[in-house]
Amino acid sequence: MIKRWIALLLCFLFLHMPVAADYESELAAFPAPWQAALSVIHEKYPEWIFVAVETGLDWDEAVAAQIGKKSLVEKYYSPLLRNTGEGHYNPEKKTYTYHDASTWVSAAGATVDYFMNPANFLNEEYIFQFEALSFDETYHTLEGVELILDGTFMHEALISYVTAEGETVETEKTYSEVMMEAAAESGVSPYYIASKIRTEIGVTPSGSVTGTYAGYPGIYNFYNIGANDGVNPIANGLNWASLGTSYGRPWTSPEASIINGAVWLGELYISKGQNTMYFERFNVSPDSGYALYTHQYMTNIYGAAGQAQGTYKGYEAAGSLADAKVFYIPVYENMPEADTQVSFAGVIEQRGISNYSGNVNVRSGPAVSYDRCGSVAPGEQVTVLSATRTDTEDRMENLKNPYWYEIQTDTVTGYVSAEYITLLPAVQLAAGDAFDLCPAADGGSGRLYWENLDRNVVEVDEAGVVQAKKSGEAVLYALSSGGGMAAVCVKVIKEGGFRDMDGHWAEDVVNTVAEMGLFTGTSETEFSPELSMTRSMFITVLFRLAKDMYRWDEADVGALPYLDVDPAAWYAEPIAWAYAERILPFTDGPMFSPSTPVTRLEMALAACYLAEAMGQSGEADIAMGEGFSDFEPLHREAKTAVAWCLENEVLRGMGDGSLGVDATATRAQVAQIALNLYHAL
């Protein structure tokens, strides 16, 4: 307990922030849902101190202030983490706007929400982003720094560098030793220094620390200080490190950069109220010496969490995890509860198809750590039951496979990474239509963030109402504050088009003949392309086709000789017209049979008769039909009509060596025939 009280006193004196006197009062200052997680940590590390920092900020307003250029994510992480909003994503080209070099794009609202929310990082590893960043030689060790640097070019390595003249200088100091010197001089935790440098420059030397970057020979910037947004942030940072005399500039060696950069951090951030990794990343500290949401050290949205990992490993290696430490954890107003699931009540069923070239493992839970319970084959269709954020404790792993679908097939139910499932249309709209997805966050409160990869196809408002704009497919994601997710694929058909024609082989043909007025749908939105074409339908199409091309006397509907044609029926006038113009090939008795499917031979005869009625020659070379297996048995008049249709490309063979003279046709097929006939006439 002595160490605990010493830590309390040191942090109070150095940071000028309030501390709690005992664990019970510490815990009571936090939102109720957080207390269970902190209690687990406290049980394992009773010397750790948790201080609730009341920011006084509204949660939604704080998150909104960080969305945009202030919060970036690397392009090679999951697309679901990227911002698809205006100014950050081009839906026509399907490209993102780079806000830092050519690798960093704006983070999605839900991504910002997730990484800002302390509740998502209350475990023994990630809590270190809230640790006070002061140096304490009793538990910050060289061994701990080396573990943080493990896997990088700096691990157990002597510093060597290149001068402005191109000479190589070999030193007798390791990177970890210099970082310990930097900590002693700046008062900043060496674990924080090592973690920050690793986050900034990576595991291999970036251009910021080679000393050979074009235009800046012999200049080093291990913290990327001054590397502002732009096409060349490295050059920006090196330019800053090369100018002026403050903080030991110019930095002409790694040692100068590491030590003086740490002093810069201590003076401009840690001593100014931004005394944790979190407050440096998100300036929401009530004691900050700068305006809210400004003077933020990095734009990397997961930078603080990533550095926390490194710090944790350093303490673990040094064997000092259990020593007294102080964590300043921000608390906001109107924070959301933890959401467990998001759903769309307006969507009956969402299906998808496996897009991976091999079998995809199905897991019993939403992470690769769960047992395999089956697999999905390439191209196999699945039913998507729900979606959720992975529940793995490794928050950095969330960047690669953050969301998982709960899927079902005939043989297995389980979880698959959303990356491997392409959603199929679950909602179909016509351009101009609106549809309410009825989104709901089950199990908690908090706002939903919408990511729309295809704003040119549809728009969606905050309430989840979709407005169809133009034909195409759009995938919409509703992401909750607490990590829940729901996704849906919306298909929009062409303006004035039929819903059941979208993607059909005859879509363009049907749209054309519908615009010409030759066809109407079986309803306002359905065409029924596979429905058989009846005699009454076919004659009506010919009637409309000839209406603007041929003059005829008004047909006498009452003079029709057919007993089964009601003079009031929608097809009565077309049949009366066809009867008067002698283009009916069907009957010679009292029954017309309007509902009987029309055959291809009957269509050929009617088309040829129509051409003759319009003053064209219905003659054709009979040889056109030779070679078709069912042509020779036809009577001469039928042969002439079929030959005329073949010669004028109104009809074609069936592909099996026959004409299919006795076969019937679907509405889609007759749409093509009608368009062919229009061009022939």
C-alpha positions in Angstrom: 0.0 0.0 0.0 3.0 2.3 0.5 3.7 2.3 -3.2 0.1 3.0 -3.9 0.1 6.2 -1.8 3.4 7.3 -3.2 2.0 6.9 -6.7 -1.0 8.9 -5.7 1.1 11.7 -4.4 3.5 11.8 -7.3 0.7 11.9 -9.9 -1.2 14.6 -8.0 1.9 16.8 -7.8 3.0 16.2 -11.3 -0.3 16.2 -13.1 -2.3 18.6 -11.0 -5.3 16.3 -11.3 -7.7 14.9 -8.7 -7.1 11.4 -7.4 -9.3 9.0 -5.6 -8.5 8.0 -2.0 -9.7 4.4 -2.1 -10.9 1.8 -4.6 -14.6 2.0 -3.6 -14.8 5.8 -4.3 -12.7 5.3 -7.5 -15.2 2.8 -8.8 -18.3 4.7 -7.8 -17.2 7.6 -10.0 -17.5 5.6 -13.2 -20.6 4.6 -15.2 -22.2 1.5 -13.8 -21.5 -0.7 -16.9 -17.8 0.0 -16.6 -17.5 -1.0 -13.0 -17.5 -4.7 -13.6 -14.6 -4.5 -16.0 -12.6 -2.3 -13.6 -13.3 -4.6 -10.7 -11.8 -7.5 -12.7 -8.6 -5.5 -13.3 -8.5 -4.3 -9.6 -8.8 -7.9 -8.3 -5.6 -8.8 -10.3 -3.8 -5.5 -9.7 -4.9 -4.0 -6.4 -2.2 -1.3 -6.5 -3.6 0.2 -9.7 -5.5 3.5 -9.2 -8.4 4.5 -11.5 -9.4 8.1 -11.7 -12.5 9.2 -13.4 -12.0 12.4 -15.4 -15.3 14.2 -15.9 -14.9 15.9 -19.3 -18.3 17.6 -19.2 -18.7 16.8 -22.9 -21.7 15.3 -24.7 -20.6 12.0 -26.2 -22.2 12.4 -29.6 -20.8 15.9 -30.0 -17.3 14.8 -29.0 -17.3 12.0 -31.5 -18.6 14.2 -34.3 -15.8 16.6 -33.6 -13.2 13.9 -34.3 -14.8 12.5 -37.6 -13.1 13.6 -40.8 -9.4 14.5 -41.3 -8.7 14.3 -37.5 -9.2 10.5 -37.4 -7.6 8.3 -40.1 -7.3 4.6 -40.7 -4.9 2.8 -43.0 -6.3 1.8 -46.3 -5.4 -1.9 -46.0 -7.6 -2.5 -43.0 -11.2 -3.5 -43.3 -13.3 -1.3 -45.6 -16.0 -1.3 -42.9 -13.7 1.0 -40.9 -13.5 3.6 -43.6 -15.6 6.8 -44.0 -17.8 6.7 -47.1 -19.2 10.2 -46.5 -19.0 13.2 -48.8 -15.4 14.5 -49.3 -13.9 11.2 -48.2 -15.2 8.7 -50.7 -16.2 8.8 -54.4 -19.1 6.3 -55.0 -18.9 6.7 -58.8 -15.2 5.7 -58.9 -15.3 3.7 -55.7 -12.2 5.4 -54.4 -11.3 7.0 -51.1 -9.7 10.4 -50.5 -6.2 10.1 -49.0 -5.7 12.6 -46.2 -2.1 11.6 -45.3 0.3 10.4 -48.1 -1.3 7.6 -50.1 -2.2 5.2 -47.3 -4.5 6.9 -44.8 -8.2 7.6 -45.3 -10.8 9.1 -43.0 -12.2 6.6 -40.4 -15.9 5.8 -40.4 -18.0 7.4 -37.7 -18.5 4.1 -35.9 -14.8 3.5 -36.0 -14.1 6.8 -34.3 -16.9 6.1 -31.8 -15.5 2.7 -31.0 -11.9 3.8 -30.4 -12.9 6.9 -28.5 -15.1 4.9 -26.1 -13.0 4.0 -23.0 -15.5 1.2 -22.2 -14.1 -0.8 -25.2 -10.6 -0.8 -23.7 -11.1 -1.6 -20.0 -8.8 -4.6 -19.8 -5.4 -5.1 -18.3 -3.6 -4.5 -21.7 -5.4 -1.6 -23.4 -6.0 0.4 -20.2 -2.5 1.6 -20.5 -3.6 4.3 -23.0 -5.0 6.0 -19.9 -1.9 5.6 -17.8 -0.1 8.8 -16.4 2.9 9.3 -18.7 5.4 10.3 -16.1 8.8 8.5 -15.7 9.4 6.4 -12.6 12.8 4.7 -12.5 11.5 2.2 -9.9 9.4 0.3 -12.5 10.5 1.6 -15.9 13.4 -0.6 -17.0 15.7 -1.1 -20.0 14.4 -4.7 -20.4 10.9 -3.4 -20.6 11.8 -1.0 -23.4 13.5 -3.8 -25.3 10.4 -5.9 -25.2 8.4 -3.0 -26.7 11.0 -2.7 -29.5 11.0 -6.5 -30.1 10.4 -7.2 -33.8 11.7 -3.8 -34.9 15.0 -2.7 -36.3 15.7 -1.1 -33.0 15.5 -4.2 -30.8 18.9 -4.8 -29.0 20.5 -2.8 -31.7 23.4 -0.2 -31.5 22.5 3.1 -33.1 24.3 3.8 -36.4 23.3 6.7 -38.7 24.2 8.7 -41.8 25.4 12.3 -41.7 24.5 15.0 -44.1 27.8 14.3 -45.9 26.9 10.7 -46.4 29.3 9.3 -43.7 28.1 6.4 -41.5 28.5 6.9 -37.8 28.6 3.9 -35.4 27.7 4.5 -31.8 28.1 2.5 -28.6 24.5 3.2 -27.5 21.5 1.0 -28.1 18.1 2.6 -29.0 16.7 1.4 -25.7 19.5 3.1 -23.7 18.9 6.4 -25.5 15.2 6.1 -24.8 15.9 5.6 -21.1 18.1 8.8 -21.2 15.2 10.6 -23.0 12.9 9.5 -20.2 15.2 10.8 -17.5 15.7 14.1 -19.2 12.0 14.7 -20.1 10.2 13.1 -17.3 8.2 11.0 -19.8 7.7 7.3 -19.5 10.2 5.4 -21.6 7.6 2.8 -22.3 5.5 5.5 -23.8 8.5 6.8 -25.8 9.2 3.4 -27.2 5.6 2.6 -28.0 5.1 6.0 -29.7 8.2 5.6 -31.8 7.2 2.1 -32.8 3.7 3.3 -33.8 5.1 6.3 -35.7 7.9 4.7 -37.8 6.9 1.0 -37.8 9.1 -2.1 -37.5 11.4 -1.2 -40.4 13.0 2.3 -40.8 10.6 4.7 -42.5 12.0 7.7 -44.4 11.7 9.8 -41.3 14.7 8.0 -39.7 17.0 6.8 -42.5 18.9 10.1 -42.8 18.8 9.7 -46.5 15.4 11.1 -47.4 15.5 13.3 -50.5 16.0 17.0 -49.7 16.8 16.2 -46.0 20.1 14.4 -45.7 21.2 13.7 -42.2 17.9 14.7 -40.6 16.0 12.5 -38.2 12.4 12.6 -36.7 11.6 9.5 -34.7 8.2 11.0 -33.5 7.1 12.4 -36.9 6.6 15.7 -35.2 5.4 18.2 -37.7 4.3 15.5 -40.2 1.0 17.2 -40.9 -1.6 15.9 -43.3 -0.7 16.2 -46.9 0.8 14.4 -49.8 4.3 14.2 -48.2 4.0 14.0 -44.4 7.5 12.6 -44.0 9.0 15.6 -45.8 6.9 17.9 -43.6 8.2 16.2 -40.4 11.8 16.3 -41.6 11.5 20.0 -42.6 10.3 20.7 -39.0 13.2 18.8 -37.5 15.7 20.7 -39.7 14.6 24.2 -38.9 14.9 26.4 -35.8 17.0 26.0 -32.7 14.4 25.0 -30.1 14.5 21.5 -28.7 18.0 20.9 -29.9 17.1 21.3 -33.6 18.2 20.5 -36.2 18.1 16.8 -35.3 21.1 15.4 -37.1 21.2 12.1 -35.3 18.8 9.5 -33.9 19.9 10.4 -30.3 19.2 14.1 -30.8 15.7 13.2 -32.2 14.8 10.7 -29.5 15.9 12.8 -26.5 14.8 16.2 -27.7 11.5 14.9 -29.1 10.7 13.4 -25.7 11.4 16.8 -24.1 9.0 18.4 -26.7 6.3 15.8 -25.8 6.7 16.4 -22.1 6.6 20.2 -22.3 3.9 20.6 -25.0 1.6 17.7 -24.2 2.1 15.9 -20.9 2.6 19.1 -18.8 -0.3 20.8 -20.6 -3.0 18.4 -19.4 -2.6 15.9 -22.2 -1.0 13.5 -19.7 -2.1 10.2 -21.2 -1.9 8.5 -24.6 -5.6 8.9 -24.8 -5.6 12.7 -24.1 -2.8 13.2 -26.6 -4.8 11.4 -29.3 -8.2 12.9 -28.3 -7.8 16.3 -26.6 -10.9 16.2 -24.4 -9.0 16.9 -21.2 -10.7 19.5 -19.0 -7.2 20.6 -17.9 -5.7 20.9 -21.4 -3.8 24.0 -22.2 -5.2 24.0 -25.7 -8.6 24.3 -27.3 -10.7 21.1 -27.3 -10.1 18.7 -30.2 -6.9 20.6 -31.2 -3.2 20.0 -30.6 -3.7 16.3 -31.1 -0.5 14.4 -31.5 -1.7 11.9 -34.1 -4.5 11.3 -36.6 -4.2 7.5 -36.4 -7.5 6.5 -34.8 -6.1 3.4 -33.1 -2.8 5.0 -32.2 -3.4 5.2 -28.5 -4.7 1.6 -28.3 -1.7 0.4 -30.2 0.8 2.2 -28.0 -1.0 0.8 -24.9 -0.2 -2.7 -26.1 3.5 -1.8 -26.3 3.5 -0.3 -22.8 1.8 -3.3 -21.4 4.4 -5.6 -22.9 7.2 -3.5 -21.4 5.8 -3.7 -17.9 5.2 -7.4 -18.4 8.8 -8.0 -19.4 10.1 -5.9 -16.5 8.0 -7.8 -14.0 6.4 -4.6 -12.8 2.9 -4.9 -14.0 1.6 -5.3 -10.4 3.3 -2.1 -9.2 1.3 1.0 -8.4 0.1 2.9 -11.4 -2.5 5.7 -12.0 -5.0 5.6 -14.9 -6.9 8.8 -15.8 -10.0 7.5 -17.6 -12.3 10.1 -19.3 -16.1 10.0 -18.7 -18.5 11.8 -21.0 -22.2 12.8 -20.6 -24.9 10.8 -22.4 -22.7 7.9 -23.2 -24.3 4.9 -24.9 -24.9 1.6 -23.3 -23.2 -1.4 -24.9 -25.1 -2.6 -28.0 -25.1 -6.2 -28.7 -26.9 -6.4 -32.0 -28.4 -4.2 -34.8 -31.2 -5.4 -37.0 -33.5 -4.2 -39.8 -37.1 -5.0 -39.1 -38.0 -3.9 -42.6 -35.9 -6.6 -44.2 -37.5 -10.0 -44.4 -34.4 -12.0 -45.3 -30.8 -11.2 -46.2 -28.9 -13.7 -48.2 -25.3 -13.8 -49.3 -22.8 -15.8 -51.3 -19.3 -16.9 -50.4 -16.8 -14.9 -52.4 -13.7 -16.8 -51.4 -11.9 -19.1 -53.8 -11.7 -21.9 -51.2 -13.8 -23.2 -48.3 -14.5 -20.7 -45.6 -14.5 -21.9 -42.0 -17.7 -21.4 -40.0 -17.0 -20.7 -36.3 -19.1 -21.1 -33.2 -18.5 -17.5 -32.3 -17.4 -14.2 -34.0 -13.6 -14.6 -33.9 -11.0 -17.0 -35.3 -10.4 -18.2 -31.7 -13.7 -20.0 -31.7 -14.0 -23.7 -32.7 -14.7 -24.6 -36.3 -18.2 -26.0 -36.7 -18.4 -26.4 -40.5 -17.5 -24.6 -43.7 -19.0 -22.8 -46.7 -18.0 -23.8 -50.2 -17.0 -21.2 -52.9 -20.1 -19.6 -54.4 -22.4 -21.3 -51.8 -25.4 -19.2 -50.8 -26.1 -18.5 -47.1 -28.8 -16.9 -45.0 -27.4 -14.0 -43.0 -29.1 -14.2 -39.6 -27.3 -11.3 -37.9 -24.1 -9.4 -37.7 -21.8 -8.3 -34.9 -18.4 -6.9 -34.1 -15.8 -9.6 -33.2 -15.6 -10.1 -29.4 -11.9 -10.9 -29.4 -9.9 -9.2 -26.6 -7.2 -8.2 -29.1 -8.6 -4.9 -30.3 -5.9 -4.5 -33.0 -7.2 -7.8 -34.5 -10.5 -5.9 -34.9 -8.9 -3.8 -37.6 -8.5 -6.8 -39.9 -11.7 -8.7 -39.4 -13.9 -6.3 -37.3 -17.3 -7.7 -38.3 -18.8 -11.2 -38.5 -22.0 -12.5 -40.0 -24.0 -15.2 -38.2 -25.0 -17.4 -41.2 -27.1 -20.5 -41.8 -27.0 -23.1 -44.5 -28.7 -26.5 -44.8 -25.8 -28.0 -42.9 -24.4 -25.5 -40.5 -25.2 -22.4 -38.4 -22.3 -20.2 -37.1 -20.1 -17.2 -37.8 -18.1 -16.1 -40.8 -16.0 -13.0 -41.3 -18.1 -10.5 -43.2 -15.1 -10.1 -45.5 -15.9 -13.4 -47.1 -19.6 -12.9 -47.8 -21.0 -10.8 -50.7 -24.6 -9.8 -49.9 -27.3 -10.4 -52.4 -30.2 -8.0 -53.0 -32.8 -8.2 -50.2 -34.7 -5.1 -51.0 -35.7 -4.0 -54.6 -36.8 -0.5 -55.4 -37.6 1.5 -58.5 -35.8 4.8 -58.9 -37.6 7.4 -56.8 -39.0 4.9 -54.3 -38.4 5.1 -50.6 -38.1 2.2 -48.2 -37.8 2.2 -44.3 -35.3 -0.4 -43.1 -36.7 0.1 -39.6 -33.3 -0.2 -37.9 -33.1 -1.1 -34.2 -30.2 -1.6 -31.7 -31.2 -4.5 -29.5 -29.6 -4.6 -26.0 -28.6 -1.0 -25.6 -28.8 2.6 -26.6 -26.7 4.9 -28.7 -26.8 6.3 -32.2 -26.4 4.4 -35.5 -23.7 5.3 -38.0 -24.5 4.7 -41.7 -21.8 3.7 -44.2 -23.0 3.7 -47.8 -20.6 2.4 -50.4 -23.0 3.5 -53.2 -24.4 6.9 -52.5 -24.9 7.3 -56.3 -27.5 4.5 -56.2 -29.3 5.2 -52.9 -29.3 7.6 -50.0 -30.1 6.7 -46.5 -31.1 9.1 -43.7 -30.3 8.8 -40.0 -33.7 7.1 -39.4 -32.9 4.4 -41.9 -35.2 5.5 -44.7 -33.6 4.6 -48.1 -34.2 6.8 -51.1 -33.6 5.1 -54.5 -31.7 7.3 -57.0 -30.7 5.3 -60.0 -30.3 1.7 -61.1 -27.7 -0.4 -59.5 -26.9 -2.2 -56.2 -25.9 -0.6 -52.9 -24.7 -2.2 -49.7 -25.7 -0.3 -46.6 -24.2 -0.8 -43.1 -25.7 0.4 -39.9 -23.0 0.4 -37.2 -23.9 1.0 -33.6 -22.0 2.9 -30.9 -21.3 -0.3 -29.0 -20.0 -2.3 -31.9 -23.2 -3.9 -33.3 -23.8 -4.0 -37.1 -26.4 -4.9 -39.6 -26.0 -4.9 -43.4 -28.4 -5.1 -46.4 -28.1 -5.1 -50.1 -30.6 -2.8 -52.0 -31.2 -3.2 -55.7 -32.6 -0.3 -57.7 -34.1 -0.9 -61.1 -34.2 1.7 -63.9 -36.8 4.4 -63.7 -40.0 3.1 -65.1 -38.6 -0.4 -65.2 -40.1 -3.6 -63.9 -38.8 -5.0 -60.7 -38.7 -8.6 -62.0 -36.7 -7.6 -65.1 -33.6 -6.3 -63.3 -30.7 -8.5 -64.4 -32.9 -10.5 -66.8 -31.4 -11.2 -70.3 -34.3 -9.3 -71.9 -34.2 -6.3 -69.5 -33.1 -3.7 -72.1 -35.5 -5.2 -74.7 -38.5 -5.1 -72.3 -37.7 -1.5 -71.2 -37.5 -0.5 -74.9 -40.8 -2.0 -76.0 -42.5 -0.7 -72.8 -41.3 2.8 -73.6 -42.6 2.3 -77.2 -46.0 1.5 -75.7 -46.0 -2.1 -77.2 -46.1 -3.8 -73.9 -47.5 -3.1 -70.4 -46.7 -5.0 -67.3 -48.9 -7.5 -65.6 -48.9 -4.9 -62.8 -47.4 -1.5 -62.3 -44.1 -3.0 -61.1 -44.1 -6.5 -62.6 -43.6 -7.7 -66.2 -43.8 -11.5 -65.6 -41.1 -12.3 -68.3 -41.6 -16.1 -68.0 -45.3 -16.0 -68.3 -46.6 -17.6 -71.5 -47.7 -15.2 -74.2 -51.4 -15.7 -75.0 -53.2 -15.0 -78.3 -54.9 -12.0 -76.8 -51.6 -10.5 -75.6 -49.8 -11.1 -78.9 -52.6 -9.5 -81.0 -52.6 -6.6 -78.7 -48.9 -6.1 -79.2 -49.3 -6.2 -83.0 -52.2 -3.7 -82.7 -50.0 -1.3 -80.8 -47.1 -1.8 -83.2 -49.2 -1.0 -86.2 -51.1 1.9 -84.5 -48.6 4.6 -85.3 -47.4 3.0 -88.6 -50.6 2.0 -90.4 -54.0 3.6 -91.0 -57.1 1.5 -90.6 -60.8 2.1 -90.2 -62.3 1.9 -86.8 -62.9 -1.7 -85.9 -66.4 -2.8 -85.2 -66.1 -4.7 -81.9 -69.7 -5.7 -82.1 -69.1 -7.5 -85.4 -66.7 -10.0 -83.9 -67.7 -13.6 -84.8 -66.1 -15.1 -81.7 -68.3 -16.4 -78.9 -65.5 -16.2 -76.3 -64.5 -12.6 -76.9 -66.4 -10.2 -74.6 -66.8 -6.8 -76.5 -65.9 -5.1 -73.2 -62.6 -7.0 -72.7 -59.3 -5.1 -72.9 -58.3 -7.2 -75.9 -61.6 -6.8 -77.9 -60.5 -3.9 -80.0 -57.1 -5.3 -81.0 -58.8 -8.6 -82.0 -61.5 -6.7 -84.0 -58.7 -4.8 -85.7 -56.8 -7.9 -86.5 -59.9 -9.7 -87.8 -60.7 -6.7 -90.1 -57.2 -6.5 -91.4 -57.1 -10.3 -92.0 -54.0 -10.9 -90.0 -55.4 -13.6 -87.7 -53.8 -17.0 -88.3 -55.5 -18.7 -85.4 -59.1 -19.8 -86.1 -61.7 -20.4 -88.6 -64.5 -21.2 -86.2 -66.6 -19.4 -83.6 -64.0 -19.6 -80.8 -60.9 -17.4 -80.6 -59.5 -18.9 -77.3 -57.8 -15.7 -76.1 -56.0 -17.4 -73.2 -54.4 -20.0 -75.3 -50.6 -19.6 -75.6 -49.5 -18.5 -79.0 -47.1 -20.7 -81.0 -44.1 -19.6 -82.9 -45.7 -20.6 -86.2 -48.8 -18.5 -85.4 -46.5 -15.6 -84.6 -44.7 -16.0 -87.9 -47.9 -16.1 -89.9 -49.3 -13.0 -88.1 -46.1 -11.1 -88.6 -46.1 -11.9 -92.3 -49.8 -11.0 -92.7 -49.1 -7.7 -90.9 -46.3 -6.9 -93.3 -48.6 -7.5 -96.3 -51.4 -5.4 -94.7 -48.9 -2.6 -94.4 -48.1 -2.8 -98.1 -44.9 -4.8 -97.9 -44.2 -8.0 -99.8 -44.7 -11.1 -97.7 -42.7 -13.2 -100.2 -39.4 -14.8 -99.2 -37.0 -17.4 -100.4 -38.3 -20.7 -99.2 -34.7 -21.9 -99.1 -34.3 -19.8 -95.9 -36.1 -22.6 -94.0 -34.3 -25.5 -95.5 -32.1 -27.4 -93.0 -34.5 -27.0 -90.1 -35.9 -30.3 -89.0 -39.5 -29.1 -88.6 -39.7 -26.9 -91.7 -40.4 -29.4 -94.5 -43.8 -30.7 -93.1 -45.3 -27.1 -93.1 -47.8 -26.1 -95.7 -46.6 -23.6 -98.3 -48.2 -20.5 -96.7 -46.6 -21.4 -93.4 -43.2 -21.9 -95.1 -43.5 -18.5 -96.8 -44.3 -16.8 -93.5 -41.5 -18.6 -91.6 -39.0 -17.8 -94.4 -40.0 -14.1 -94.4 -39.4 -14.0 -90.6 -36.0 -15.7 -91.0 -35.0 -13.4 -93.9 -36.0 -10.3 -91.9 -34.5 -11.6 -88.6 -37.9 -11.6 -86.8 -37.4 -15.2 -85.7 -34.4 -17.4 -85.4 -33.9 -21.1 -85.0 -34.1 -22.8 -81.6 -30.4 -23.8 -81.5 -31.2 -27.5 -81.7 -31.7 -27.6 -85.5 -35.4 -26.9 -85.4 -37.6 -23.8 -85.7 -39.8 -24.8 -82.8 -42.9 -24.1 -84.8 -45.2 -25.7 -82.3 -43.4 -24.2 -79.3 -45.0 -21.4 -77.3 -43.1 -18.3 -76.2 -42.8 -16.3 -73.0 -43.5 -12.6 -72.7 -39.8 -11.9 -72.6 -39.2 -13.8 -75.9 -42.1 -12.1 -77.6 -40.8 -8.7 -76.5 -37.6 -9.5 -78.5 -39.7 -10.8 -81.5 -41.9 -7.6 -81.4 -38.8 -5.4 -81.4 -37.3 -7.4 -84.3 -40.6 -7.0 -86.2 -40.6 -3.3 -85.6 -37.2 -2.9 -87.2 -38.2 -5.2 -90.1 -41.3 -3.1 -90.9 
